[in-house]
Amino acid sequence: MVVRAGVPVLEIGGTHVTAALVEPEPEATGTATATPVGSRPRVIEEHRFPLHSAGDAASVVATIVEAGARLGVSEPVRWGVAIPGPFDVDAGIGRYEGVGKFDSLNGFDLGAALREAMRGSLSDTAFVNDATAFALGERAGGAGRDHRRVVCLTLGTGVGSAFIADGVVVDEGERVPPHGWMYRVEHNGAPLEDVVSRRAMRAAYLRAAGELVDVHTIAKRARAGERAAIEVFTTTMTVLGRSLAGWVQRFEADAIVVGGSIARSWDLVEEPMREAIGETGAVLVPASLGDAAPLIGAAAFASRLTG
């Protein structure tokens, strides 16, 4: 039997699961067929299914398996799997106690369940945190591709982060926050996500304007010149930049790549964040791959473990 071209991956989120085949970056051969300049890894097939994170373990696994089956992988291979934390990526076991999603996967051996249910196409799973997968994807084929040392942030329900050096995740040592997680950093004695997150921005706008609206509405009003909305973005990104600046310097980062739903309002994010970070020597750029980033990153992670 022949395995279909590409690295099979799964990206599991709170409301969806995506199965994809990713064509990795070709390796140079030193011949006429060497890697073309500028060639990049890419998603060559993709299937997205709705996923009910509050469902029981059997239904969650069934949806993941249904998505994976659409790829038609014909013999057992290693799959990359991007998944949100808290999840023990080494053991393949969920640690979702009290987080409001995937309660049924708390203590559940998802790796073993997928190996059993997908034994005709899956031999092993390379689990990777979704924010880390996003960062690896942007480093492999996106905004961080031309930089050696990259700090990648995803701004949405919280602050996801990863520190990447030469394509490898750095998650320990004095040059990065604990586990490489910026959300563990404190601002004025409280978690950073109390200021930098969707819920925090909505709460800040409610205090300032007396109305509870979502971030995209705050962004729209900021562009229209509303003072309260502008202040929410300015304050949030200033706190983020100041909290990040020291770590960027310690890590000697070449680039800071910012993605996630909040970063879609880049016109409101960039200037206050850049001013707060100051002169670190790192360029500040928006992520460029969108939903493809964690798929490409999961493939890169799985390929590295295989190779």
N, C-alpha and C positions, 0 to 999 in steps of 0.2 A: 504493500500500500504506500501511497505517496502523501505526505503531509502537505496541506495547502500552503502556498507561498505566504510568508509573513509570520510574525509572532502573534499568537492569539492572546488577547487581554480582556479583562473585565474591569469596568469602573463602576463601583457600587456607591450610590448616593442615597440620601434620605428619601427621595421621591422617584428614583429611577435606577436602572442598571443598563449599562451600555456594553455590548460585546463588539470587539473590533479585531481586525487583522491589521497589523502595522508592519510596513516595509521598513526594516532598519536601514541606517545609513550604510551604503556599500563600502567595503574596505578597499583601499588602493592596492593594486596588484603589481604595479611597476611595469605594466604592459599597456598596449593601446586601449585596453578595456578598463583602465584605472578609473577611480572615482572622478566623475566630472566636477570641476570647480563649482562650489555652491550647491552640490547635491545635498538633500536633507531627508531624514526619515519622514514618512508620511503614512496617514491612515488610508488603506486601500479598500476597506469594507467596514461598515458600521451598522449596528442594529441597536436601537434604544427602546426599552420597555419601561412602562410605569412600574414602580415598586412601592409596596405599602410597608413602610418601616415598622409600623405598629402591629403587623401581622405575626402569627406564630412562626417558629423556626422552619417548619415544613413548608409553609407557603412562601417564605422568603427564599429558601433554597430552590424551590420549584421554579420561581420566576427567574432566578439567576441561571439555572440549568436551561430553561427554555430559551433565554437570550443566547447563551453559549452555543446551543445546538444549531442556531441559525448560521453559524460560520462554517459548518460542515467539515470540521477538522477530522481527518480520517485515521489517525493513529495517536496513541498517548504521547503527549509532549508537555513540557513545562509551560504554564500560563502565568502571565503577570496579572496581579489583582490589586487595583488601587481601592482603598477602603478608608472611610473616616475613622478616627479614633474616638474613644479609647479602644484600641484593639492590639492584642499581642501579636505582632506581625511574625515573630519567630515561631510561635507555637500555633498560630492560625486560630486563635480563640478570642471571642469577643469579651470586652470588659465594660459593657454599656450600662453599668448600674447608675440609675438616677440621672440619666442624661436626656431622657425624653425621646429616644429613638432606639430602634433595634433592641428593645428590652428582652425579647425572646432569644437573642444571641448572646446574652450575658452568660459567660461560662460555657458557651456552646462551641464545639470544635468544628468550625466552618470548613477548615482545610480537609478534615477527614470526610465530612459530608459531601463535599464537591468531588473528592477523589472517588468516592463510592458511586455517586450519581452520574459522573462523567467519565467513568473508567475507560470508555472506548476512545476518548479524545484527550483526557487530562491525566498525566502521570504525577504531576507535582504542582504546587502553587507557590509563586513568589509574591507574597503579600507585601505591600508597601503603603504607608500612609498616603492619603490622597493629596495633601499639601506637598509632600515630598515628591510624589509622582508628577504633580504639576510643575514643580521646580525642575526636575530632571528633564521633563519634556521641553520646557522653555530653554534649558541649557543645551539640549541636544539639537533642537531644530527651530528655536524661536528667538526671542529678544536677547537671550543670554548666550547665544551660540558662539559669538566671537570674543567671549571673555573667559578668563581662566578661573577667576574667583567671583562667585555670584551669590548675592543674597536675594532670595525670591520670597515675596509676600503675597498672600491671597487674602483680600479684605471682603468680608461678607458677614455671615453670622458671627464670626470671630476674626482673629488674626492668625492665619496659617503662615508658617514660615519654614524655610530650609536654607542651609548654608552649603554651597557646592564649591568644591575645589577640584579643578581638572576633571569634572564630570562625576566626582565621588562625593557623597553626602558626608559632611562633617557634623557630628552630633555630640561630641564630647571634647573636653579640654577648656582652657581658660579663654580661648578666643571666640567662643560662641556661648549663648545662654544655655541653661540646662536642656539637654536633648536637642538643642537648636530651635527651641520653641519660644518665640517672642511673646506668646500669650502668658508665659510664666514671668515675664518682666513686670515690675510694679511701677505705677505712676502715683505719686503722693500716697504711698502706702496701700494702694488698692490695685487689683489686677488691671493690666493695660486694656483688656476688653471692656472694662467699665466705662471707657471713653471711646475706644476705637472698635466699633461693631455696629451692626444694623440696629440692634435694640438700643444701644447707647445713643446713637444719633437721633433716633426717633424720640427718645426720652428728652434729649437736649432741646429738640425743636418744640416738643410739647411744653416744656418749661418756658421757652422763649416766646412762643407764639400762641400757646393755648390750644393747639390742635395736634392730634396724633395722625401723622401721615407717613408714608413709606419714603425711603431714601431717594427714589427716583423723582418723587414729587418735590422733596426738599431741593434736589438738584435743579429741577425745572424752575422753581421759584428763585433760587440763587442766581440763575442766568438772567432772570427777569429783573434782578436788582434788589430783591427783598433782603433787607439787612439781617433779619433773624436767620434766614437760610444760609446766607453767606457766612455768618458767624459760626454756624454749626460746622460747616466744612472747614473753615479756617482753623478753628480751635481743635477739631479732631485731627487734622493732618499735621498741625504744629506739634501736638502731643506725640503723635506717631513718629515724626521726624526726629524730635529730640530724644525719644526713647531708643531710637534705632542708631543714632549717630555714633555713639561710643562703640557699639558692636561692629559697625561697618569699619571703623578705624582699626579695632583689634584684629578683625578678620582680614584686613587689607584687601577689601573687596574692590574689584574693578567695576562692577555694575550692581545696581539694585533694580530688580524687575518686579513690577507690581501688577497683580491681576486680581480677579474676583469681581463680584457684582458691583461693589462700590467704586472700583477702579475704572468702571465704564464711564464714569464722570471725570475723566482724566483732566479736562479743562479746569475743574475745580479742585482736583487733588494735587496736581503737579507743583504749582507755585508755592503754596504754604508748606508743603512737605520739603521741597528743595531748599527753601530758606531756613527751615528748622534743622535740617541735616547739616548744612554748612559745607565748608570746604573739606571734604573727605577724600577727594580724588576719584570717587566712584560716579559713574553716570547713572542718572535716574531715568528709567524708561518704562513704558507700559508693556505688559505682556502682549504677545502677538498671535498666539495659537488658539486662544479661546478654549472651547470644549475639547479640542484635540490634544491639548497639552498633557493631561493626566494619562491619556491613552498611549501617547508616544513615550512618556516617562515610565509607565509600567512596563512597556516593551523593552526599553533600555535597561531597566533594572533586572528583568527576567533574563535578558540576553547576557548581561554581565555575569550573573550567577551561573548560567549555563556554560559560558565560555571560560 
